[in-house]
Amino acid sequence: MTATELCDLSAIQIREMVRRREVSAIEVLDACLERIAAVDGRPGRLDPDGLTPEDEQRVHAFISLTPERARAQAAEVDRKIAVGEDPGPLAGVPFSVKDIFCVQGTPSTAGSRILANFIAPYTATPVARLEAAGAVMVGKVNLDEFTFGSSNESSAFKPTPRNPWDLSRVPGGSSGGSTASVAAGEVILSLGTDTAGSIRQPAAFCGVVGVKPTYGRVSRYGLIAFASSIDCPGPIARDVTGAAMMLQVIAGADPRDATAAHVPVPDYTAGLERGVRGLRIGLSPDYFRITVPDGQGGFTQTAIAPEIEAAVRRAAQLLAEAGAEIVEDVPMPNTRYGIPVYFVISRVEAASNLHRYDGVKYGYRTPQRVADLGEMYRKTRAEGFGQQPKLRILMGMYVSAAQYSEQYYTRALRVRTLIRRDFEQAFDPNGPYRLDALLTPTTPTTAFPIGAIYGDSVLMQYADQLTVPADHAGVPGISIPGGLEAVIGLETHIQLNTLTKIFCGCKADSWFDPPNTNICPVCTGLPGVLPVLNRTVVEKAVLLAAAMHAQIQPLSYFDRKNYFYPDLPKGYQISQYDRPLAKGGYLELPIPGRDLDLSSGRSGAHTSQGYIRYVSITKLHIEEDAGKTKNEDGRRLIDFNRCGVPLVEMVTGPDLRSADEAAQYLIRLRQLLRWLGVSEADMEKAHLRCDANVSIRPKGAQYLNPKTEIKNVNSIDAVRTAIAAEIERQIREVEAGRQVEAWTLEWDEDAGVLRKMRSKETEADYRYFKEPDLLPIRLDDAWRDAILAQLPELPLERRARFVRQYGLPEYDADILTGERSLSEYYEAAVQAYGGDPKRVSNWMMNDVLRMVNELGVSAGELRLKPAYLAEIIKLVDAGTVNTSTGKSLLLKVQETGRPPADIVQAEGLAKVSDDAAIRAVAGEVLAENPKEVESYKAGKVTLLGWFVGQVMRKMGGKADPNLARKILEELLR
Amino acid sequence: MSEEISPQIFEHLVQLAALELGAEEAEYLRRQLNNQLGAIHELEAIPLDPDLAITSHGIPYTPQISPAPRADEWRPFAHPEDILSQAPQFEDGYIVVPDIPHEELE
């Protein structure tokens, strides 16, 4: 195994290999040191020179390396194994230590100038335990100064660490060096600390596992203190097993720490095998909301980003599938007070803990001349501390000073009790929720860019709002990477609905024709033939490009794309390569909100909001189609009917993020194509074909991983299913430690599985060159303007206008603009009606739409013209006919094509409001049904409705039902 | 003679061209190609003005002399059977060729 791979292994793999002597501890150490040399760059220093371009491409996790110490430890491990002694449970596993821990003989700086020259004379208990267990300490890693921060930017030792997944972003903090060194494969494990989330938040940002143990589980002896009642040392690893192995070693009582609890340490690794079956795992709405500054000095609550909520719910789904029971709607109402409480309590303790840095006993003392001790204190601390310690010291002074203390400090301690109570209630085995664990997002955002937040101390602290409650309550927490996002681009081929093919006079549509009957010498590539461009192809392509907001090129060229395939008669496809008809373009894709229902059939308790996904278009060009082939008994059968059909190829950027978004894109594209009249866009008839490019990466990353291409998906549902299946497959591969390879996959609709196809030739092998048999397409202003004059108001624009202009709800507007002729019908009806547009909308959405669907026609083809619909509604408004007659009139007008008023007159449908007439019929009904009359009088008053029905029946449905009811009531008294 | 087209590159070209060559023929052709490259390299010595446009057809096609695209009118070919009768293997309306290799995804 090569050195590079050794440092990417897990703790348990390394321990086992070292113990079995497959590899030596020295070799493992060397692999890590090589990785560090390759990626870490210069270590953090005081007063460094400015940042160079190379610095920006390195991780800078370390402040000081300890290679001699590490080598001695590794050699000792190898020696013990050689002589048969137990090398320890972490034998040969390299680890880094957050430079907040004292380690004998090493600079232990706390990331601060004030301790830059401090060489610790003793070793912190957790580090000593790790070394005694055979682990190998590689060095001290960078951190926010005295652990004050959530981005690692406040360290006095620069350059500060960068996120290995995206070096322009922060690794998180304050254990940023720890998580960066693990994520980059520089070490296998790291020892960090968590006070408001300083293990879990950077673990989330760096995609590694971080554990904050229960307060008091791990000794704090040797940990340079921040908030004594909250600080927790804890493990950071790339996998949960590594974290468990490390916690096993460092946990447990310590005679040097009076707060290290006397609670037996269980076997954490044994618990791993049991899995989550039977565990109750809760979700809380209070963790899907975050608090943000409102820009005016106050705070407001807003929903967390939908991708983050979706990642957590996906995790819940996986846990449910693994046998856990998911409990929804667990209230944790005091979550929102976590940061305000933290601002008070931590600062009081920190200010006091920082009193000892006074230039007297160790660390920095001001070199300036001083008049007295007071001046020495002041200058030493002013020069030695950075801005973050100063902020915390001053705030701590303020909230703990005598006259302010009751208001701030004591109050904060009491709210801390409320926060603790939220957890007690959630975890109470006799309570309403009886949870074993609460599942939440770790961070309100993904890793932010370096420099984006630093300087705003409130915003920076709020990065910890989801982690700090566990610190206040003392309960343990673990952050697990879950944020892999899918990156999807769609290549669509759109068959234009011209009459003839693009380069010859054969028909474009031959779906129902027998094979090889719609052909000619040109489209079958016979020797000597030449292509001649169809002008309507250009016109329809220009309309589509304009609707996609693309730049239409006045001059564009055709190119030959050369390859061998039996359905490609010329051995090349005429397409457009680098000078296409249009460039750029985009679609603002509305993604509807939906109910996110999890398990156990409960109705959706959580609605995800709708949002707009911006989809860029990277290619939009014209080309000719190939023929069709099918497989039969080991032979290929070829049909050339489709050769030369005009296509527009349109490719999106990698902008879609889920299978559902991909489906929405196709739905809107299909709507647009039909709206413009450029394609029937029926996927089942291959008018609209789609290949999907799918890859995954950590959420928030900016780079792209290798992608697979999925072909042969023939319906929108198949696109959704195939993409979802491929995303799951890629996630499984990556989680198993393998790479995703750039395969071409084919979707087998019947079996519902993906199959790997032979790999395509690369772009260079198509040997594109300008098609010499065709002249460039010249789109002069006159021609272009004539085409664009046909561009209608687009569907999403019209939907927005309907909402604005007619006051319709978005749902109604979406339906009424689903199809162009339906929307035109609606507007014409509203014009003719002249009254409340919502009334017209109700009649359309209920009755007219049903008619259109049942008859299988477009709204424009109805004999029930918009003016007639308006007339019918007016007749009902005026009381001339009742509502049910009005509804029946719709069908009568559609059948006969006659105006409604004519039919009303001819068939005598007018509402009968003649009191005498109704009275007479009512009398008959009562006389004919004496038993019912008796029941009514005896108290069964619901029979009134039945009597009304009988009167309506006798009067052919024309009676005014309200009047009939009044009269009957009167007669039945 | 330059070795610009190495045996590996030449093999790749043979695959792209859907050809199959014996060892002697391949070597002969490869040497001939490399000799020809010598002539092609003469082009590199010529200084070219960055504004010098390409000539794609010899004569310049102005809008005036460029034929317009054709109208979208159906003109069916009268005798498709004359095309299909040329095919080496034709059955039940389809042109027949051997199958294309596929790989199963495990």
HADDOCK unambig.tbl for C-alpha pairs under 7 A between the chains (distance, minus, plus):
assign (segid A and resid 498 and name CA) (segid B and resid 72 and name CA) 6.98 0.50 0.50
assign (segid A and resid 499 and name CA) (segid B and resid 72 and name CA) 6.06 0.50 0.50
assign (segid A and resid 499 and name CA) (segid B and resid 73 and name CA) 6.80 0.50 0.50
assign (segid A and resid 499 and name CA) (segid B and resid 74 and name CA) 6.81 0.50 0.50
assign (segid A and resid 500 and name CA) (segid B and resid 72 and name CA) 5.84 0.50 0.50
assign (segid A and resid 500 and name CA) (segid B and resid 73 and name CA) 6.40 0.50 0.50
assign (segid A and resid 500 and name CA) (segid B and resid 74 and name CA) 5.77 0.50 0.50
assign (segid A and resid 505 and name CA) (segid B and resid 73 and name CA) 6.47 0.50 0.50
assign (segid A and resid 505 and name CA) (segid B and resid 74 and name CA) 5.06 0.50 0.50
assign (segid A and resid 505 and name CA) (segid B and resid 75 and name CA) 4.67 0.50 0.50
assign (segid A and resid 505 and name CA) (segid B and resid 76 and name CA) 6.26 0.50 0.50
assign (segid A and resid 506 and name CA) (segid B and resid 74 and name CA) 5.95 0.50 0.50
assign (segid A and resid 506 and name CA) (segid B and resid 75 and name CA) 6.06 0.50 0.50
assign (segid A and resid 506 and name CA) (segid B and resid 76 and name CA) 5.30 0.50 0.50
assign (segid A and resid 507 and name CA) (segid B and resid 74 and name CA) 6.16 0.50 0.50
assign (segid A and resid 515 and name CA) (segid B and resid 93 and name CA) 5.52 0.50 0.50
assign (segid A and resid 515 and name CA) (segid B and resid 94 and name CA) 6.50 0.50 0.50
assign (segid A and resid 516 and name CA) (segid B and resid 93 and name CA) 6.29 0.50 0.50
assign (segid A and resid 516 and name CA) (segid B and resid 94 and name CA) 6.89 0.50 0.50
assign (segid A and resid 517 and name CA) (segid B and resid 80 and name CA) 6.35 0.50 0.50
assign (segid A and resid 519 and name CA) (segid B and resid 77 and name CA) 6.89 0.50 0.50
assign (segid A and resid 519 and name CA) (segid B and resid 80 and name CA) 6.21 0.50 0.50
assign (segid A and resid 520 and name CA) (segid B and resid 77 and name CA) 5.25 0.50 0.50
assign (segid A and resid 520 and name CA) (segid B and resid 80 and name CA) 6.35 0.50 0.50
assign (segid A and resid 532 and name CA) (segid B and resid 69 and name CA) 6.78 0.50 0.50
assign (segid A and resid 532 and name CA) (segid B and resid 70 and name CA) 6.80 0.50 0.50
assign (segid A and resid 533 and name CA) (segid B and resid 69 and name CA) 5.02 0.50 0.50
assign (segid A and resid 533 and name CA) (segid B and resid 70 and name CA) 6.03 0.50 0.50
assign (segid A and resid 534 and name CA) (segid B and resid 69 and name CA) 5.54 0.50 0.50
assign (segid A and resid 534 and name CA) (segid B and resid 70 and name CA) 4.96 0.50 0.50
assign (segid A and resid 534 and name CA) (segid B and resid 71 and name CA) 5.97 0.50 0.50
assign (segid A and resid 534 and name CA) (segid B and resid 72 and name CA) 5.82 0.50 0.50
assign (segid A and resid 535 and name CA) (segid B and resid 69 and name CA) 4.99 0.50 0.50
assign (segid A and resid 535 and name CA) (segid B and resid 70 and name CA) 5.69 0.50 0.50
assign (segid A and resid 535 and name CA) (segid B and resid 71 and name CA) 5.93 0.50 0.50
assign (segid A and resid 535 and name CA) (segid B and resid 72 and name CA) 6.77 0.50 0.50
assign (segid A and resid 536 and name CA) (segid B and resid 72 and name CA) 6.02 0.50 0.50
assign (segid A and resid 634 and name CA) (segid B and resid 98 and name CA) 6.81 0.50 0.50
assign (segid A and resid 634 and name CA) (segid B and resid 99 and name CA) 5.38 0.50 0.50
assign (segid A and resid 635 and name CA) (segid B and resid 96 and name CA) 6.85 0.50 0.50
assign (segid A and resid 635 and name CA) (segid B and resid 97 and name CA) 5.94 0.50 0.50
assign (segid A and resid 635 and name CA) (segid B and resid 98 and name CA) 4.58 0.50 0.50
assign (segid A and resid 635 and name CA) (segid B and resid 99 and name CA) 4.50 0.50 0.50
assign (segid A and resid 636 and name CA) (segid B and resid 96 and name CA) 5.81 0.50 0.50
assign (segid A and resid 636 and name CA) (segid B and resid 97 and name CA) 5.20 0.50 0.50
assign (segid A and resid 636 and name CA) (segid B and resid 98 and name CA) 5.64 0.50 0.50
assign (segid A and resid 636 and name CA) (segid B and resid 99 and name CA) 4.97 0.50 0.50
assign (segid A and resid 637 and name CA) (segid B and resid 94 and name CA) 5.49 0.50 0.50
assign (segid A and resid 637 and name CA) (segid B and resid 95 and name CA) 5.64 0.50 0.50
assign (segid A and resid 637 and name CA) (segid B and resid 96 and name CA) 4.77 0.50 0.50
assign (segid A and resid 637 and name CA) (segid B and resid 97 and name CA) 6.54 0.50 0.50
assign (segid A and resid 638 and name CA) (segid B and resid 94 and name CA) 5.37 0.50 0.50
assign (segid A and resid 638 and name CA) (segid B and resid 95 and name CA) 4.96 0.50 0.50
assign (segid A and resid 638 and name CA) (segid B and resid 96 and name CA) 6.27 0.50 0.50
assign (segid A and resid 639 and name CA) (segid B and resid 94 and name CA) 5.74 0.50 0.50
assign (segid A and resid 639 and name CA) (segid B and resid 95 and name CA) 6.80 0.50 0.50
assign (segid A and resid 755 and name CA) (segid B and resid 104 and name CA) 5.61 0.50 0.50
assign (segid A and resid 755 and name CA) (segid B and resid 105 and name CA) 4.92 0.50 0.50
assign (segid A and resid 756 and name CA) (segid B and resid 103 and name CA) 5.64 0.50 0.50
assign (segid A and resid 756 and name CA) (segid B and resid 104 and name CA) 5.62 0.50 0.50
assign (segid A and resid 756 and name CA) (segid B and resid 105 and name CA) 4.89 0.50 0.50
assign (segid A and resid 757 and name CA) (segid B and resid 102 and name CA) 5.50 0.50 0.50
assign (segid A and resid 757 and name CA) (segid B and resid 103 and name CA) 5.69 0.50 0.50
assign (segid A and resid 758 and name CA) (segid B and resid 102 and name CA) 5.82 0.50 0.50
assign (segid A and resid 758 and name CA) (segid B and resid 103 and name CA) 6.41 0.50 0.50
